[in-house]
């Protein structure tokens, strides 16, 4: 998984990207333990894939309310209406709650650097996606304990910094 942070409208947003291949179950399990929301990225031509179902199932079981991002909507082979239907059917087949079934959809072209809440929107920047993240995903609920506690989910090494730990700070 890759992790990055950014600030958007006075909110620190931490993003964790899980791999897109089918053999990544353990990594998704670890990442799910440290997130408050999920962006479900789906190709506008391919639609939901096996790994989409796996990630969605884990997110729904944790009670998360996913944001659906349909990417590559500007491609000639996109089939947006069918993909939207497939996604709703997938959510329903995984026993999503009514609240989870009311998922926002963001239409995007990652390569061209735009996202919008309307398919025929301005297509100028990523503001719609970032606003949806800040508006839809709840802030973390900190533990009031004074001692430091962190759940480490990934270990790494950097030649300059040394050992790296990635995880979620619970308190302290």
N, C-alpha and C positions, 0 to 999 in steps of 0.2 A: 504494500500500500504506500501511496505517496501522500504526504501531509504538507499543507501550507496554511498560512494565516493572512488575513487582510482586514482592513477596517472599511466599513460601509455605513455612512450616516451614524457615526458615533457608536457603532456596534462592532466588536471584534468577531469576525467570522472565521472559524477554523474549518477547513475543508480536508476531507480524507477521501482519496480516490482508491477504490479497490480494483484489482486487475479484472479485465474483461473476459478472460478465458474460463472455460468450464471447470477446471481443476483448481479451485481456489477456496473451497469450503472452510477450511480452518482459518484462513486469513479473514474471511468475512465474519466468522464467529467472533474473532478477537476484536475487529473493528466495531462491530455492533455494540460491544460493551462500553464504548466510549463516545457514542454519538447521541445527539438529541433530535436529529432529523435526517431525512434521506432524500437525495435527488435521484430519481429513477430515470436514467438516461436511455432512451430507446431510439433506434434508427428509424427514420420515417419510411424507409423501403422494407427493411427486414422485419420490423415489428419486434414484439417481445421474444426473447430467446430463452434457452434453458437456464442460463445464469440470471436472467431477469427474474424468472419465477423464483429461483432460490433466494436471491437477495430480497425480493418483495416478501416472500414468506417469512423470512427472519425479521424483517422490519415490522410487518403487521403483528407478529407474535409479541414483539416488544411494545406494541401499542403506539408505534410511530405513525405519523400522518405524512406519507410521501408526497413530494412534489414531482410530477411527471414532466420531464423535459423531452420533447420530441425533436430530435436533431436531424439536420440535413433536409429540412422541409422545402428547401429551394432546389432540390435535385429533381430531374425529370421523372425518375422512377419512384418518387415518393407516393405513398398511398395513405395519406393522413387519416382520412375517415375510417378506413379499415383498421388502422393501427389503434386509433382511439377506441373503437369497439372491442378489439382484441384485448386492450389494456383493462377496460371496464370488466370484461368477462373474466380476465385473469384475477383481478381484485376480488370479484364476487366468488370465484371458485376457491379462493383461499380464505373464505369466510371473513372478509373485511367488514368492519363495523360500518354503520351508516355514515359516521363522521369520516372514516377512512375512504369510503367510496366517493365522498365529495372532494376529490383531489384536484388541486389546481393543475392546469396544463400550461406549460411555457413552450412556445414554438421557437426553434433556434437554428442557426447555422454557425456552428463553432468555427469552422474554417473562415467564414466571413466576419466573425466577431459581433454577431447581433442575436438578440433574443427579444421576444415580444409576447404579450398575453393574447394578442389577436393575430390570426394567421396572415392577415393583410395589413399588419401594423407598420410602423415607421421603419423597422429594420435598420436602426442606426447604431445601437450600442447594446450593452448587457444590463442596463439599468433595470429592466423588467424582471430579469432573473434574480438579481441581487435584492431588489425590493421584495420579491416574493419570498426569498429565503428569510429575510429579516422579519417580514410580517407573518409568516406561516409557522416557522420553527420556534418553539418556545425557548427562552433562555435557560441555561443550566440552573439547577437547584443546588446551591452550595450546602455543604454540611457545616454546621456551626462549631464543630470541634476545632480547638486551637492547634492541635498537633498536625503536622504535615502527613497526608496520606495520598498516595498516587497508585493507580492501577496501571501497570506497565503492560502494554500489549505487543510492542515491537522493540527489538534491540538492533542497534546498528553501530557502525564505526566510520569515523571520518578521519583522514590522515592529519588534518589541521586541528580539529576540535577534540578528537578522541572518541570515547564511547558515547553513543547516543541512545537515549531512551525515549520512546514515544508512548504516551498514554494519557490518562485523564486524571487531573488533580481533583480529589474529592474534598479535601480540607487543608487548612494551614496556610 
